Amino acid sequence: MACVPAPWRSRRGGRLVWITQALLVMVLWAACFPLIGLGLQDAPHLYFAGLRALLAGIALLLVGMALGRPVPRGVMNWAQLTGIGIGATTLAFLGMFHASEFISPGLATVIANTQPILATAVGYLLLGERPGWAGHTGMALGFAGILLIALPGGDALSGGGYALGLAYLLLATLGVTFSNVLIRRVAGAVDIVMAMAIQLLIGAVPLLLAAAMLEQADDISWTGRFVFSLLTLGLAGTALAYWLWCRVLAVTELYRANVFTYLVPGLGLAMGALFYDERVSMMTVFGVLLTLAAMSLVSTKAGAR
């Protein structure tokens, strides 16, 4: 049964469900850059990205088949799923995996998750979503928090590859932003599990074709470290996260859901400090507190007119 887009639901139970799902997705997404950095020690970028998408797509496809979910029908639905696959999988994974070579996991997580700013503009222009005073205030606070979190990473700006890494992250951010618009359009017309499986498999094709032309499959070292990274990224960080995120987008506005991604930088920096010895300053802590305030504002009913 597909998740059907619906207006804001004021019932406490329904709100608690989608907020819990959104928070879980943020934790899974925050772990992605550290896991990518771990796996890239044993595999080239494109093969790693393509295998992640392929594994996640197959996992969701098997779940959908086991549950008897219907395959999407109609040219328009398949065209939208193709657009989602190119944006959310091909472009996003291409940008994320290559950016990890030039930017530390914590800082990469911060920059990549400025996506809600673009998403709000796109939602306003293409979806007719109108955030109210609380929505605008929350987005402004969240953006300020992102800036404060990013400032401690200024040392990374001196690296020669930072500009290239930033360009890759921008590519990933744009891909995710526009795919979210398409997800909102297709969510009520197709089964969400099969839709995510198909878009992942579609998005994996360009990645694996490019890998076959530009990389060597023999360069993959199937170490325990790489297998752990691939399985965690593919099954939890992608298959589960994508499915939950689409359920969230099916029941709440794009700008309201996207404010939760402001939590990802703080979580990512915490993981970077834990696993990569990245320093966390008081300014970073204050930035994280601002993002929590932003989430509280935008997740209330006052956020919409």
N, C-alpha and C positions, 0 to 999 in steps of 0.2 A: 504493500500500500504506500503510495507516494505521500510525501509531506506536502501539504497544501499551504501556500502563503496565506497569512491571515493578518488582520489588523492587530495592534498592540492588545495583548490579553492582560487584563487587570487582575485576574485571579491569582492569588499568591502562589498556589501550587504550580500553575503553568509557568509563572515567572521564575520560580525557584529552579525548575527543571532546565530551562534554556540557559539560565545563568550558570548553573553547575556544569552543563555541557560546554559552555563557552570557556569557563575557567580551566577545564580539563584540556581542551584544545590548546589553550595558551601554554600550559605546562609542556605539552608534547611538542609544540612548535619551538619553544625556547630551547629544547634539547637538540634541535636539528643541527645547528651550526657546530656545536661541540662534537656531535656524532659524525658529521661530515668531515671535520678536521681529523678525527680518529681514523676513519676509513680511507681517506686520501693518502695515508701513509702506505697503503697496500694496493691501490687501484688508481688508474687514470680517471680524469674527471667525467668524461662523457659516458664511459662504460658504467661507472659507479652510479651516475644519475639515471641512466637508462634502466639499469637493473633494479634500482629502487622503485621506479615507476612501474616497471613490468611486474615485480613481485607484489606491489600493492594492488595493482589492477587485477591480477589473477586471484588474489585473496578475496577481494570484494566480489568478483564474478562468481567464485565458488559459493560464497555466502548467499548471494542473490539467487543462484540456481537451487541451492539447498532449501531456501525459503519459498521457492516457487514464484519469485518476483518476475514481472513481465518485462520483456525486452522493449526498449523505447521504439515507437513507430513514428513515421512521418518525416518528410524531408527537412522541415523546419527544425524539429527536435534534434535530428542528427547533425544538422548544420550548427546548431547552438552547442551541442556536445563537442563537436570538432573545435569550435572556437574556445570552449573552456579547456579542452585538452592542450591546445597550442599555448594558451595564456597561462593557466594554472600549473601545467606540468612541463611542457617543453621550454618555454621562456623562463619560468620561475626556477626550475631546476638547473637550467643552463647558467643562469645568473648566480644562483646560490653556490653551486659547486665551484665555479671559477673564482668567485669573489673570495672564497675561503682560502685561496692561495695567497691573497694579498692583504687581507684584513683579519685581525684577530677575531675569534668567535664572539666575544662579548660586544665589541664595537660593531661587528657585522650585524648582529642581532638588533642592536639599537637602530642602525641606519635603515635596515630592511623594514622595520616596523613603523616607519613614518607613513606607511601605506594608508592609514585612516584619513589623513589629510586629503590625499588624492581621491579616496573613496567617497568622502563627503561631497566633494565637488562633482564627481561623476554621478552620484546619487541625486544631487540637486538638478543637474542638467538632463539626465537621461531617464530617471525614475520618478521625478517630481516629488522627491522626499524633501520635507521642509522642517529641519530641526528648529525647535523653539529656543527661548532664551537659555534654558538649562543645557540644551544640546550645544548651542554655540559656545557657551561658557565652558562646558566640559571639554569640547574639542580644543579650545584655546589653552586651558590648563594642561591638557594632555600634551600638546605641542611644546609648551614651556618645560614640562617635565622631561620630554625627550631631549631637548636642548641641554638641560642640566646634566642629564645622564651621559650625553655624548661628550661634553667638555673634558672630563678627565681622560678621555682617549685621545687628546690632542697630539700626544707624542707620535701616534701612528701616522699623522698627517705628513710627517717628514719623509716617510718611505716613498721611494720612486714609484712603487706599484699601487699606491693608494688611489690615485685618480682612476686607474683601470679597474680596480676593485669596486670603486664607487659606481662606475658605469655599469658593471655587471649587476650590482645590487639595484640600480635604478631600473634596469631591464626586468629583473625579477619582480620588482614592486609594481611596475606598469602591467606586467602579465597577470599578476594576482588581482590587481584593481579591476581591470576590465573583465576578467573571468567571473568575479563576484557579481557583476551586473548581469551577466548571462545566467549565472546560477539562480539569481532571483527570478529571472524570466522563465526558466525551464523547470523550476522546483515543483510547481503544481501540476505539470503536464506529464511527467515521467516518474518512474520509481527511483527514489534517491540513491539506493544502493547500486542498482544497475547503471544509473547515470554516472556515478563516480567511478565505477569499474571501467566503463567504456571510455570516459575521458582520460583516465590514466593510461589505458592501453593505447589510445590514439596518440597521446602526448609522448609515450615511450618510443614510438616508431621513429620520429625524426632524430631523437637522441641516439638511438642505437645505430641508425644508418650513418649518422655523422661519426660515431665512434668507430664503426667498421672502416670508414674512409680515412680517419685522421689518427687513430690510435691502434695499439697492438693488444689483442686480447690476452696474449701471453704475459703482458705486464701486470695482470691481476694476480696477486698473491693471496690464495685462499687461506689466510691465517685465521685463527680464532678471533682475533681482534677485528678483522674485516667482516667475517661472518656475523659477529655480534652487531657491528655497526649497521650492516645491510639489513639484517632481520628487524632490528629495532626501528630503523628509519622507515623501512617498507611497511611493516605490519602495524606498528603503533603510531609513529610520527607521520605516516601518510594515510594508510587505509582507514584506520580508526579516526584519525583527526579530520580527514576530509568528510567522512560520513557524518560525524557529529557537527562539523561546521555547516554543512548544508542543511541539517535539521534546524540549526539556529537561524540561518538566513531565511528559512521557510516560514518562521513564525514571528520575526521581528524585523524592523527597518534596518537597512544597510548601515546607516551612520550609527545607530544604537548598538548593533552587534560589533562593529569595527572598533569601537572605543576600547573593547576588552583587549585588543592587540597592543594597547599601551602598556599592558602588564608584561609583555614578552621581553622588552629590553631589560627590565629589572631582573627578571628570572634568568635571562641569558647571561647578564653580567655576574649574577650569583654563581651560575654554573661555570663561567669563565674563571672566576676567582677560585673556585673549588678545584677545578681540573687543570687550569692553565696558568695559575698564579697571577691572574689579572687583579690589579689593585682596585678596591672599591672605596671611594672617598665619601665624606659627609655630604658633599654636593650631589653625588650620585644617589645617596639615600634620600635626600630632600626631593630629588627628581622623581624617585619612585613613589614617594608620598603624594606628590602632585598627580601622578597618574592614577593613584587610587581614588583621589578626590574626583578626578575626571570621570572615572568609571561610575562612581556613585551618582553623579549628576545626570549623566546621559542614560543610565539604566532606569531612571525614574520616569513616571508617566509625564512629568512636567517637561521632559525633553522633547515632546512633540506637540505641535499645535492642534 
